[in-house]
């Protein structure tokens, strides 16, 4: 995954007994039972645009925790930074789902006490314990913001409103299709095939055995001939739709907003098969030097107002159900535009990114891991 603000854009046995250093009293699990005095500093790896002055400065004034930011452009870079020098250089990371399990299984991230994060109770249920940051009931971070992979299309050129992801594999749109340049796109193909070819037995688009994986890769190789361009940044996709170079593709909601603002006649939707979605999580290093400030940050950035500020600024969708009213105060119509007030069925239709690992979740260990996904994606693009 690669993201830039506005324009953005082998599994080991899981250790659940990682300790969290904190000055508060600890429970028998090694987790803190209260938040101690802030250490005065917090070092963070983040996506650009995630630590803007309008919400960082109030946090610093309230807590005395001064934030030092290191911005990363890709999920791979985030993983590298959190492991740099043996880890411990950075306290927190805003990891996406294609990085979070790598960090958890790599022992780079500490489990945390979610009960110490009060605004967590205000989250939509699907974001409280999602599989990309909660493993076997253990929380390894707090959900932050998300963005679904929507089907974007030109309303003047695509006469009949599409209802299925089948449209981005349809030869009639040859040369007019665009999708993200990301190995996680294999999950999108798998999601479509889970409905189009149920005999494959795909139940989770990120847990694919060889037969299922090969089917998704085969579909994407056939799609390659239809692609105008694989986009890296959302701004690239906006320009493609604005210039009429493409008429349909996979996108993030901010691309829809930006394309409309640029005068492109576009609309988006979640197809009948559902959609994949990135979901970012603030996670704590297993070697963090400033854990109390980290817990203070979790409480602050999980609050409805701070969530709204980030959602409108970035733009993306908050996980706190109370953020909607603040969003509309900041920018009229933004709550609806970014799907922050949808029914629970909408959020349940989304398959949030998680790192592909050999454990299929069904007692078998024959699923294709992330390195196989990366190798396949290179092959798909030729």
N, C-alpha and C positions, 0 to 999 in steps of 0.2 A: 504494500500500500504506500502511496505517495500523496502527501497533502501539503498545500500551501494556502495560507489565508486568502480568502476571497477568490483567488485564482486557482485554488487547489483541485488546487486541488481544491533427537531421536529420543524418543520419549523415554525417560528413566522412571523408576518407581516414584510415586508421588510421596513427598515427605510432608506430613501435616503437623509435625511437631517443631517447626521452625520457631525460634524465639524472637520476640519483639522487644528490643531494649526500650524501656520506658521507666520514668521515675515513679509512676503510679504503682500501687500495690498490684501484684500479679495473682491470677487465679491458678489453679492446678494445671491448666492447659498451657500456661506460659504466656497467655494474652493479658494485656493490661485491663484493669477493672475501673480505672479512672484516668483522666487526662491530667498529667502533671504540668508544671510550669514550662512555658515555652523556652526553647534553647536560644532563641533570638535569630535563628537562621533556618532557611529551608532551601535546599538545592534541588532543582527540578528539570527533568527532561520532558519537553512538551512539543506539541504541534505549534507551529507559528500561528499566533492569534489566540492561543489559549490562556495567555497570561498578560492581558491588556491592562493598562493603568486604571481604567474606570472601575475594575473590581479588585485589582491587586492592591492598589494604594489603600483603600478602606480596610482591607484585611490586615495589612501591615500596621496601620494605626491602631486597630483594635487589639492585636495580639503581640505586637513587638517582634514578630517573626519576619525578617527581611528575606524576600525571595530572590534567589539567583537562578536565572533561567538559562537553559541550553536548548536551543531549538533543533529539532531533527526533521528531515524531509521524508524519511521512509520508516516503516516498521522495522526493517532489518537494521537500520542505523540506531534505532532506539534500543534494540536488543544488545547491540554491540556496546553502546554507551553504558548501559546498566551493568555490563560484565567487565568493562574496562578497568584494568589494574586490579583485577580480582573482585571488583564490585565495591560499593561503599562510597564512591565518589559523588554519587547522586542519591538523594533521599527518596524521590518519587518520580514516576513516569506516567504519562497519559497514554497508556498502551491501547491500541486497537485489538480487535479479536484475533487478528492474524499474528499477533505477537504475544498476547497475554499467556496462553498456555505454554508457549516456549519458555517464558520467564518463570512460570510456576514450576514446570517439570524440571527446569534447570536449577532450581533452588535459589533463584535470584530474587524472588519476591517473598515477603513474609505474610503469614496469615494475620488477620486483624479481627478486632472485636467490633462487629457491626453495630452492636447495641450502644456503643459510645458515639455513634453518628446519628443524632436526633432527627434530622430532616429525612433520613432514609425511610422512615415510616410514611412519608408523603409521596414516595415514588409510586408510579404505576407498578402493579404487581409483577409484571414480566421483567422489570428491570431490577428487582430486589435481589434475586439470586440467579442470574443467568449463567449458563454453562461456560461462558468465556472467562468468568472471574470467580465462580463458585464451584468447587470440586468436592464431591462427597460431603456436602453440607458445610464445608469450610470456606469462609470468605477470604479472598485474596485481594480485595479492593472494593471500591465503590463506583458504581456506574455513573457516567457523567452526561454524555450527549450521544445522539445517534443520527444516522442518515440512511434511509432505505435506498436500494437500487431500484429506481422506478423505470417504467417504460415511457420514454419521451418520444413524441411524434409531431410532425408538421400537420396541423389540422387542415391545411389547404391541399396538400399533396397526398395525404393518407385519407381517402374519402370516407372509408368505413372505420369507425372507432375500433381499434384493436382490443382484444380481450385476453390474449394469451401471449406468452413469450415466444410462441411459434413464429410470430411475425419477424423476429430478428434472425430466423433461420430460413426465411422464405426467399427463394431465388428471384421473385418478382421485384425485390428491393435491392438487387445486386448493385454494388457500387454506391449505395445510398444508406448504408448501415454503419453505425459506430458503437463500440463497446469499450469498457475500461481496459487498459494495458496492465493486467494484474492476474497472477496465477489463481487468485481466489475466484476468478471468473468461471473456473471449472465447477465450482459449487452452483453457480447460476444455471449452467447446463444440466447439472445433476438434478436440480430442483425441477426443472422443466420435464426431464425424463422420468422423474418419480411419478408424474401424472400421465405423461404421454406413453410411457412404456412401463406400466406397473409390474410386469413380470420380472423386471430387474430387481425388484424388492428394495428399492432405495427408500429408506426412512429418515435418513439424516444426510443432507447434501455434503457434509464435511467428513462423514464416516463412510468411505467407499472402498469396497473390496476390489480386487483386480478387475473382475468382470464389469462391475459398475463404473469403475474409474475409466476403463478402456472405452466404454460406451460414451461417456461424457467427452473424453478426448477426441473420439472419432467424430462426434457431432460438431465440435469446435473446429476441427480441421476442415470439415466440409463448409462451415461458416466462413472460414478464412477467405475463400474466393469471393465472398459477398461483401466483405468489409472495405469501406472507404479508408478508414483510419482507426487505429486503436488509440484512444485518448489517454494522456497521462494527467493532465490538469483539466479541471472542469471548464476553465476558460477556453481551452482548445475545442471542447465540444460545443460551447456556446458559439464560437466563431463558425464552426461547421454548419450549425443550424441557421445562423444568421445569414450566411452566404448561400444557403440553399444546396450546399455540397452533400448533405445527408438529409434524410426525411424521417428516420426512425432509429432508435438506439436505446441503450441502457444508460441511465444517468442518475445523479443525485439531485434532490429537490432544489438545491441552490442553483444548479445549472438551469432548471426550469425558470426560476425567478429572474436570473440574469439574462436568459435568452428573451424572455418577454419584455424586459426593460430595454433590450436592444432592438425591439420591434419584430422579433421573429414570432410567427403564428404557431405557437406550440401549446401542447397540453401534456400532462403526464397522468399515470395511473399505476395501481398495483394490479397486475394481471391475476387471473383466476387461480394460477398455481401458487400465488404468494410471491414473496421476494426475499432476497438476501439483504442484509443490512450491516453496516459497520456500527459498532457500539464501543465507545471509548470508556476506559476505566482508569481512575487515579489509583495507582498501586504503590506500595511501600517496599523499598529495598530491604532485603533480609539483613543488610549491614548498615541500615540507616543510622546516621549520627544525630538526627534531630526528629525523633518520632513524635514527641509531643506537639511540635509545630505541625507535623503532618496530620495528626488527628484534628487539630484546630482548623487546618485547611479543609479537610474532608467535611467538617461541619459547616464551614462557611460556603464553599463552592457548591454544596449540595442543597443549599437553601433556595427557595423559590425565586427570590429577586436576583441573586447572582447567576442562577441558571438562566433566567430570562435575559440578563445582560449579555451573557456569552452566546446564547442562541441567536439573538438579534444581530450581534456584532459579527459572528463568524461567517455565514449563518448556518444553523443546524437545529436539531430538535431536542429539547430538554427532557429529562426523565422524571422530574418533579412535577406532579400533576397540578401543583399550585402556581406554576410559572406562567400559565397562559394569560392571566389578567395583567401581569406586569409586562408581558411581551406586547400586548395591544396598547398599553400606555406608552411604551417606548416607540412602537411603530405600528400604526393602525393596520389590522388585518394579518399581522405576522403570525399569530397563533394558528389561524386556519391555513395560511400559506405553507407552514412547516409541519402541519398535521400534529399539533401539540394538544388537540382536544378531540382526538378520534375515539370511537368506542373501543373497548378492550379487544374485540375481535380483530381490529386492524393491527394492533401490536402483536397479537398472537399469530398473525399471518406472516410475520417476519421471521426469517431464520438468521439469527445474529452470527456474525463471523466468529469462528473459533479455529485455532491452529489445527490442521489435520495431523493426527497421530496414529500409530499402529493399532491402539486400543479402539475397537469398534463399539465399545459400550454394551456388547451383548455376550461377553465372555470370550470373544475371539480377538486375536491380535493380528489379523491379516488385512487391515486397512492400509491404504497408501499414506505414507507420511508426507510432511510438507516439502522435503527435498524432492520427492517424486513429483509433486505438483509443480514445483519450479522447473524441473527438467522438462516436464510435459509441456508447460506453457511456452518455453523456448522453442520446442519442436512444433507446436501449433502455429506459432507466428512465422516459422520458416526462417 
